[in-house]
Amino acid sequence: MVLTLFIILIGGLAIGVPIAVALGFATIFPGLTNPAFPASLAYVIRNIVSALDSTPMLAIPLFILSGNIMTKGKISDKLFNFFAYFIGDFPAGIPITAIFTCLFYGAISGSGVATTAAVGGMAIPFLVSLGYDKVYSAALVATAGSLGVIIPPSIPFVTYGVVTGVSIGSLFIAGIIPGLVIGFSLMGYALFYAKVHGENRKLISEKVKALRSGGLLRLFRESFWALLTPVIILGGIYSGIVTPTEAAAVSVFYALLVCLFVYKSLSFTELGAVLRDTVKSYAPIVVLLSLAIVFGRVLSLLQAPAVLSEFILSHFAGNRYIFLIALNAILLVLGMFMDVGPAIAILAPMMLAAATVLGISPIHLGVIMVINLAVGMVTPPFGVDLFVAAPLINDHVMKVGIKAIPFIIAFIFALMLITFIPQMSLLFL
């Protein structure tokens, strides 16, 4: 029966059926054709509703909304200028500034797509104006934008926590060091690229000098409220003042306050468009998540996690390292074709059973899964960040994807360190 579900799902995806339709059909069809199937149509419908009856899941649309408000309010501009003031004049300083901005903006939006769009819309034209290749600039921002789903608050971490019951706050803490390690790996390649291809140091120095002409105090005053955003969100969670869902609500009100009244970079008339964009972004996600959660529950009814656990233990001889290598390989390939949210909702409960038997922390497993699928966001041919970055330079997606390959290698190098050194994820827990 389990095989039937996966054949229907994979077959649907192979012929181009939308993933939500494939998931729904794979979940419902066996019950319609086989009265003995444990998951009847009534069971599936009840669980589609109950899957969404979750307070932690409310954090997802709220973080999407706050990220959209910040994007529309040009908060990334303030962050980029602040970091460029300090490191812009160093070798590869401006590309590294773009990566730093993605790291910091990821702590605001929780979304890779939002980070790529917000930072790319400002940073890519700036990089090109300084003589950097436009395809390289787009590849850099697209790859660094994937950090948005790793640096807390992370929407995929919320999804993982919802479907597995693992503490979302702990997952947020676990994502900090891995996100920084990946960021520094990307910066290492940016520095190497600058050394090999050279930079227009004179033009860069002039731009940085113009940026510094207003003085640090003025720049800090302009950037202060943007810099304070992740402090409020994450500080509230880690201090225990608010839950992740409450922090998401706080982030929306803070984003409105800063963009409407402090920076005045957003008008009340634009809020309607922001809300519409948020609904358009969240509606497909919520349908996918509900169906993916029900699919996972049906698999649990069929004892699929236990079967998978037994299979892994018998074939990997209880060796966690072989399991982790296989897990990374599967997720890297899957991430090329499947969105992060549904992949986590379907696979996390199944992988958790096997990982627990092998002594792998559920929190560490969550970090590994999210990072692997974050790589898929920038991997050709279907990396979603590529489809966001390519239009910013009016060029082909595959050209950006090919140029991103060295960044992807740096990303995977960091992933291997994080996979086999669990202390990177668990140090503060």
C-alpha positions as CSV (number, residue, x, y, z in Angstrom):
1,M,0.0,0.0,0.0
2,V,2.8,2.4,0.8
3,L,4.4,1.7,-2.6
4,T,1.1,2.5,-4.2
5,L,1.0,6.0,-2.6
6,F,4.5,6.8,-3.7
7,I,3.9,5.5,-7.3
8,I,0.8,7.7,-7.6
9,L,2.7,10.7,-6.1
10,I,5.9,10.3,-8.2
11,G,3.9,9.4,-11.3
12,G,1.8,12.6,-11.0
13,L,4.9,14.8,-10.5
14,A,6.6,13.1,-13.5
15,I,3.8,14.0,-15.9
16,G,3.7,17.6,-14.6
17,V,0.7,17.5,-12.3
18,P,0.9,20.2,-9.6
19,I,2.3,18.8,-6.4
20,A,-0.8,19.7,-4.4
21,V,-3.0,17.7,-6.8
22,A,-0.5,14.8,-6.9
23,L,-0.4,14.7,-3.1
24,G,-4.2,14.9,-2.8
25,F,-4.8,12.2,-5.4
26,A,-2.1,9.9,-3.8
27,T,-3.8,10.3,-0.4
28,I,-7.4,9.9,-1.6
29,F,-7.3,7.4,-4.4
30,P,-6.4,4.2,-2.5
31,G,-9.3,4.8,-0.1
32,L,-11.7,5.2,-3.0
33,T,-10.6,2.0,-4.8
34,N,-10.0,-0.2,-1.8
35,P,-12.5,-0.3,1.1
36,A,-10.0,-2.0,3.3
37,F,-7.6,0.9,3.1
38,P,-7.1,2.5,6.5
39,A,-7.5,6.1,5.3
40,S,-11.1,6.6,4.1
41,L,-12.2,9.8,2.3
42,A,-13.9,11.0,5.5
43,Y,-10.6,10.4,7.4
44,V,-8.6,12.4,4.8
45,I,-11.1,15.3,4.8
46,R,-11.1,15.5,8.7
47,N,-7.3,15.5,8.8
48,I,-7.0,18.2,6.1
49,V,-8.9,20.5,8.5
50,S,-7.2,19.3,11.7
51,A,-3.8,19.6,10.1
52,L,-4.3,23.4,10.0
53,D,-5.6,23.6,13.5
54,S,-2.2,24.4,14.9
55,T,-1.1,27.5,16.7
56,P,2.6,27.2,15.7
57,M,1.5,27.1,12.0
58,L,0.2,30.6,12.4
59,A,3.8,31.8,12.5
60,I,4.2,31.0,8.8
61,P,1.8,33.5,7.3
62,L,2.8,36.1,10.0
63,F,6.5,35.8,9.1
64,I,5.6,36.0,5.4
65,L,3.6,39.1,6.0
66,S,6.3,40.8,8.1
67,G,8.9,39.9,5.5
68,N,6.7,41.4,2.7
69,I,6.3,44.6,4.7
70,M,10.1,44.8,5.2
71,T,10.7,44.1,1.6
72,K,8.3,46.8,0.4
73,G,9.7,49.2,3.0
74,K,13.3,48.8,1.6
75,I,14.7,47.7,4.9
76,S,17.4,45.7,3.1
77,D,18.8,49.0,1.8
78,K,19.5,50.2,5.3
79,L,21.2,47.0,6.2
80,F,23.4,46.9,3.1
81,N,24.6,50.5,3.6
82,F,25.5,49.8,7.2
83,F,27.6,46.7,6.4
84,A,29.2,48.4,3.4
85,Y,30.4,51.2,5.6
86,F,32.6,48.8,7.6
87,I,33.7,46.2,5.1
88,G,33.0,47.7,1.6
89,D,36.6,48.8,1.0
90,F,38.2,45.4,1.8
91,P,38.9,42.9,-1.0
92,A,35.6,41.5,-2.2
93,G,34.0,43.8,0.4
94,I,30.9,44.6,-1.6
95,P,30.0,41.0,-2.5
96,I,30.6,40.0,1.1
97,T,28.4,42.9,2.2
98,A,25.6,41.4,0.0
99,I,26.1,38.0,1.8
100,F,26.1,39.7,5.2
101,T,22.9,41.5,4.3
102,C,21.3,38.2,3.3
103,L,22.3,36.7,6.6
104,F,20.8,39.6,8.5
105,Y,17.7,39.9,6.4
106,G,17.1,36.2,6.8
107,A,16.7,36.9,10.5
108,I,13.9,39.2,9.6
109,S,12.0,37.4,6.8
110,G,12.5,33.7,7.5
111,S,12.2,33.1,3.7
112,G,14.8,32.5,1.0
113,V,12.6,33.9,-1.7
114,A,11.9,37.1,0.2
115,T,15.6,37.5,1.1
116,T,16.7,37.0,-2.6
117,A,14.1,39.5,-3.8
118,A,14.7,42.2,-1.2
119,V,18.5,42.1,-1.2
120,G,18.8,41.3,-4.9
121,G,16.6,44.2,-6.0
122,M,19.1,46.6,-4.4
123,A,22.4,44.8,-4.2
124,I,22.6,43.3,-7.8
125,P,22.4,46.7,-9.6
126,F,24.9,48.1,-7.1
127,L,27.4,45.3,-7.7
128,V,26.9,45.7,-11.5
129,S,27.6,49.4,-11.2
130,L,30.9,48.6,-9.6
131,G,32.0,46.4,-12.5
132,Y,31.0,43.0,-11.3
133,D,29.6,40.5,-13.8
134,K,25.8,40.7,-13.7
135,V,25.3,36.9,-13.8
136,Y,27.8,36.4,-11.0
137,S,26.1,39.1,-8.9
138,A,22.7,37.4,-9.4
139,A,24.2,33.9,-8.6
140,L,25.8,35.3,-5.4
141,V,22.6,36.8,-4.1
142,A,20.4,33.8,-5.1
143,T,22.7,31.5,-3.2
144,A,23.1,33.7,-0.2
145,G,19.3,34.3,-0.3
146,S,18.9,30.6,0.6
147,L,20.3,31.5,4.0
148,G,16.9,33.0,4.7
149,V,15.5,29.6,5.5
150,I,18.4,28.6,7.8
151,I,19.0,31.7,9.9
152,P,16.2,32.0,12.5
153,P,13.3,32.7,12.4
154,S,13.0,30.2,9.6
155,I,9.6,29.2,8.1
156,P,10.9,25.6,7.2
157,F,12.0,25.2,10.9
158,V,8.4,26.1,11.9
159,T,7.1,23.4,9.4
160,Y,9.5,20.8,10.8
161,G,8.5,21.6,14.3
162,V,4.8,21.4,13.5
163,V,5.0,18.0,11.8
164,T,7.5,16.4,14.3
165,G,6.6,18.0,17.6
166,V,10.2,19.2,18.1
167,S,10.6,22.6,19.8
168,I,10.6,25.4,17.3
169,G,12.5,27.7,19.6
170,S,15.3,25.0,19.9
171,L,15.4,24.7,16.1
172,F,15.8,28.4,15.8
173,I,18.8,28.4,18.2
174,A,20.3,25.4,16.3
175,G,20.2,27.3,13.0
176,I,22.4,30.1,14.1
177,I,25.9,28.6,13.9
178,P,25.1,26.6,10.8
179,G,23.8,29.7,9.1
180,L,27.0,31.6,9.9
181,V,29.2,28.7,8.8
182,I,27.5,28.6,5.4
183,G,27.6,32.4,5.1
184,F,31.4,32.5,5.8
185,S,31.9,29.6,3.3
186,L,30.1,31.7,0.6
187,M,32.2,34.7,1.6
188,G,35.3,32.6,1.1
189,Y,34.4,31.8,-2.5
190,A,33.5,35.5,-3.1
191,L,37.0,36.5,-1.9
192,F,38.6,33.8,-4.2
193,Y,36.5,35.0,-7.2
194,A,37.6,38.6,-6.5
195,K,41.3,37.6,-6.4
196,V,41.1,35.6,-9.6
197,H,38.9,38.0,-11.7
198,G,40.0,41.3,-10.1
199,E,37.9,44.3,-9.0
200,N,37.7,48.0,-9.9
201,R,39.3,49.1,-6.6
202,K,39.2,52.8,-7.6
203,L,35.5,52.9,-8.3
204,I,34.7,50.8,-5.2
205,S,36.7,53.1,-3.0
206,E,34.9,56.1,-4.4
207,K,31.5,54.6,-3.7
208,V,32.5,53.6,-0.1
209,K,33.9,57.0,0.5
210,A,30.7,58.6,-0.6
211,L,28.8,56.3,1.7
212,R,31.0,57.2,4.6
213,S,30.8,60.9,3.9
214,G,27.7,61.3,6.1
215,G,29.4,59.9,9.1
216,L,28.9,56.7,11.2
217,L,26.5,58.3,13.6
218,R,24.1,59.4,10.8
219,L,24.3,55.9,9.2
220,F,23.7,54.2,12.5
221,R,20.7,56.4,13.2
222,E,19.3,55.5,9.8
223,S,20.0,51.8,10.2
224,F,19.2,51.4,13.9
225,W,15.6,50.3,13.5
226,A,16.4,47.8,10.8
227,L,19.3,46.3,12.9
228,L,17.0,46.1,15.9
229,T,14.4,43.9,14.1
230,P,16.1,40.5,14.6
231,V,17.1,41.5,18.1
232,I,13.4,42.0,19.1
233,I,12.2,38.9,17.3
234,L,14.9,36.4,18.4
235,G,15.5,38.1,21.8
236,G,11.9,37.7,22.6
237,I,11.9,34.0,21.7
238,Y,15.2,33.1,23.4
239,S,14.4,35.0,26.6
240,G,11.1,33.2,26.9
241,I,9.0,36.4,26.7
242,V,7.1,35.2,23.6
243,T,6.6,32.0,21.7
244,P,7.7,31.8,18.1
245,T,4.1,32.4,17.0
246,E,3.8,35.4,19.2
247,A,7.2,36.6,18.0
248,A,5.8,36.4,14.4
249,A,2.9,38.6,15.4
250,V,5.2,41.1,17.1
251,S,7.4,41.2,13.9
252,V,4.3,42.2,11.9
253,F,3.5,45.1,14.2
254,Y,7.1,46.1,14.4
255,A,7.5,46.0,10.6
256,L,4.4,48.2,10.2
257,L,5.7,50.7,12.9
258,V,9.2,51.0,11.3
259,C,8.1,51.2,7.7
260,L,5.0,53.4,8.1
261,F,6.1,55.8,10.8
262,V,9.9,55.7,11.3
263,Y,11.3,55.3,7.8
264,K,8.1,56.2,6.0
265,S,9.2,54.0,3.2
266,L,5.7,52.4,3.0
267,S,2.3,54.2,2.7
268,F,-1.0,53.0,4.0
269,T,-2.3,52.8,0.4
270,E,0.4,50.2,-0.3
271,L,-0.7,47.9,2.5
272,G,-3.5,46.4,0.4
273,A,-1.0,45.2,-2.2
274,V,1.3,43.8,0.6
275,L,-1.6,41.8,2.1
276,R,-2.6,40.5,-1.4
277,D,0.9,39.4,-2.0
278,T,1.0,37.6,1.3
279,V,-2.2,35.8,0.7
280,K,-0.9,34.8,-2.8
281,S,2.3,33.5,-1.2
282,Y,0.7,31.7,1.7
283,A,-2.4,30.1,-0.1
284,P,-0.4,27.6,-2.1
285,I,1.8,26.8,1.0
286,V,-1.1,26.1,3.3
287,V,-2.7,23.8,0.8
288,L,0.5,21.9,0.2
289,L,1.3,21.7,4.0
290,S,-2.2,20.4,4.9
291,L,-2.1,17.8,2.2
292,A,1.5,16.8,3.0
293,I,0.7,16.5,6.7
294,V,-2.3,14.2,5.9
295,F,-0.1,12.2,3.5
296,G,2.4,11.7,6.4
297,R,-0.4,10.6,8.7
298,V,-1.6,8.1,6.2
299,L,1.9,6.8,5.9
300,S,2.0,6.5,9.7
301,L,-1.2,4.5,9.6
302,L,0.5,2.1,7.2
303,Q,3.5,1.8,9.6
304,A,5.8,3.3,6.9
305,P,8.1,5.1,9.4
306,A,8.7,1.8,11.3
307,V,9.3,-0.1,8.0
308,L,11.7,2.6,6.9
309,S,13.5,2.5,10.2
310,E,13.9,-1.3,10.0
311,F,15.1,-1.0,6.4
312,I,17.7,1.5,7.3
313,L,19.0,-0.4,10.3
314,S,19.3,-3.6,8.3
315,H,21.0,-2.0,5.3
316,F,23.2,0.5,7.0
317,A,24.1,-1.8,9.9
318,G,23.2,0.8,12.4
319,N,25.9,3.1,11.1
320,R,24.7,6.7,11.5
321,Y,27.4,8.1,9.2
322,I,26.4,6.0,6.3
323,F,22.8,7.0,7.0
324,L,23.7,10.7,7.0
325,I,25.6,10.4,3.7
326,A,22.6,8.7,2.1
327,L,20.2,11.2,3.7
328,N,22.2,14.1,2.3
329,A,22.4,12.6,-1.2
330,I,18.6,11.9,-1.3
331,L,17.7,15.4,0.0
332,L,20.1,17.2,-2.3
333,V,18.5,15.5,-5.3
334,L,14.9,15.9,-4.0
335,G,15.6,19.6,-3.3
336,M,16.2,20.2,-7.0
337,F,12.6,19.3,-7.8
338,M,10.5,19.8,-4.7
339,D,9.7,22.8,-2.5
340,V,11.1,22.9,1.0
341,G,7.8,22.9,2.9
342,P,6.1,19.8,1.4
343,A,9.4,17.9,1.4
344,I,9.9,18.5,5.1
345,A,6.2,17.7,5.9
346,I,6.3,14.4,4.0
347,L,9.8,13.2,4.9
348,A,10.5,14.5,8.4
349,P,8.2,12.2,10.4
350,M,9.6,9.2,8.4
351,M,13.2,10.1,8.8
352,L,12.8,11.0,12.4
353,A,12.0,7.5,13.4
354,A,15.2,6.1,11.8
355,A,17.4,8.9,13.0
356,T,16.2,8.5,16.6
357,V,17.1,4.8,16.6
358,L,20.6,5.7,15.3
359,G,21.0,8.2,18.1
360,I,20.8,11.4,15.9
361,S,19.2,14.3,17.6
362,P,15.8,15.3,16.2
363,I,17.0,18.9,16.2
364,H,20.2,18.1,14.3
365,L,18.2,16.1,11.8
366,G,15.9,19.2,11.3
367,V,18.9,21.4,10.6
368,I,20.4,18.9,8.1
369,M,17.1,18.6,6.3
370,V,16.5,22.3,6.0
371,I,20.1,23.0,4.8
372,N,19.9,20.3,2.2
373,L,16.6,21.6,0.8
374,A,18.0,25.2,1.0
375,V,20.7,24.1,-1.5
376,G,17.9,22.9,-3.8
377,M,16.5,26.4,-3.8
378,V,19.4,27.5,-5.9
379,T,20.2,24.3,-7.8
380,P,19.3,24.1,-11.5
381,P,17.0,23.4,-13.1
382,F,14.2,24.3,-10.7
383,G,15.8,26.3,-7.9
384,V,13.2,28.9,-6.9
385,D,15.8,31.5,-5.9
386,L,17.2,31.4,-9.5
387,F,13.8,32.3,-10.8
388,V,13.7,35.3,-8.5
389,A,17.2,36.5,-9.3
390,A,17.3,35.9,-13.1
391,P,14.6,38.5,-13.9
392,L,16.5,41.1,-11.9
393,I,19.2,41.0,-14.6
394,N,16.9,40.1,-17.5
395,D,18.8,36.9,-18.2
396,H,18.2,33.2,-18.4
397,V,17.7,31.1,-15.3
398,M,20.2,28.4,-16.4
399,K,23.0,31.0,-16.9
400,V,22.5,32.1,-13.3
401,G,22.3,28.5,-12.1
402,I,25.6,27.5,-13.8
403,K,27.3,30.6,-12.4
404,A,26.0,29.6,-9.0
405,I,27.7,26.1,-9.0
406,P,30.9,27.2,-7.2
407,F,28.7,28.9,-4.5
408,I,26.7,25.6,-4.3
409,I,29.9,23.7,-3.8
410,A,30.9,26.0,-0.9
411,F,27.4,25.6,0.5
412,I,27.7,21.8,0.4
413,F,31.2,21.9,2.0
414,A,29.6,23.7,4.9
415,L,26.8,21.2,4.9
416,M,29.2,18.3,5.3
417,L,30.8,20.0,8.3
418,I,27.4,20.7,9.9
419,T,26.3,17.1,9.2
420,F,29.2,15.4,10.8
421,I,29.9,17.9,13.6
422,P,26.5,18.0,15.4
423,Q,27.9,20.3,18.0
424,M,27.6,23.1,15.5
425,S,23.8,22.7,15.8
426,L,23.5,21.7,19.4
427,L,26.1,23.9,21.1
428,F,23.6,26.3,22.7
429,L,21.0,23.6,23.6
